Amino acid sequence: MQKTRINEAESLFLRAKDLSPNDSNVHLHYGLYLMDLARIPEAAVSFEKAAKLKSSDYESNFNAGEKNPLIL
């Protein structure tokens, strides 16, 4: 049951990215989701995308630097 819900959540995030590829919040929240699943390299990519789309967003920039496996 849990795996099904995780797959469903990921499908919704991917759909949101398709519908709003330039929305920094979509990339930020997808990154947080990936981080919760310990998919750190993928999360870092999503955070970097969010930070590029909205450079003034503190959370995106912080997470892009904090979770980047090249920095750790």
N, C-alpha and C positions, 0 to 999 in steps of 0.2 A: 504494500500500500504506500509506504513512504517513498519508494523509488518512483512509483507512478506520479506522485505529487511533485517530486523533484523534476522529472521529465516534463511534466505539464508546465511547471514554472519556467523552465528553460525555454520551452516552445513559445511561451508568452513574451519572454524577454527578446527572443530572436524576432518575433513578429513586430514588437515595438521598434526594434532597430531597423527593420525593413520599412516600417511606416514613417518613422522619424529619425532618419540617419544622422541628422544634424542637431539633434536635441541632446545637449550635454547631460541632462538628468537621466536619460535612458541609459547612457554609457556608464554614468556614475553608479546607478542602482544595479545595473548588470554586474559591474565590477564588485560591488558589495556582496551580491549573491554568489559570485564565483569565489570570493574570498572565504565566505562561510563554508564553501565546499572544499576548501584548501587547494583550489586551483589557482595558485598565486601567480604564475606567469601569465595566464589568461586574464586574470584580474588586473594585473599591471598594464596590460595593453588597453583594456577598457578604460582604466583611470587616465591613461595618457591621452586617449582619444577625447575623453570628457574635458580634460584640462586644455587641450588644443582648441576645442570648440568654445570654451568659456574660460579664458585665462584668468578672469577675476574671481573664479570660484575657489575659495580656500580648500574645501574638502577634496575636490578633484585633484588639485595640485599637491596637497599633502599626501594623499593616497598614491598618486603617481610616483612620487619620490620614495615614499615609505615602503611600498610593496614591489618596487622594481627589483627583480632578482639580480640585476647587474650591479646594483648599488649595495645590496646586502652582502 
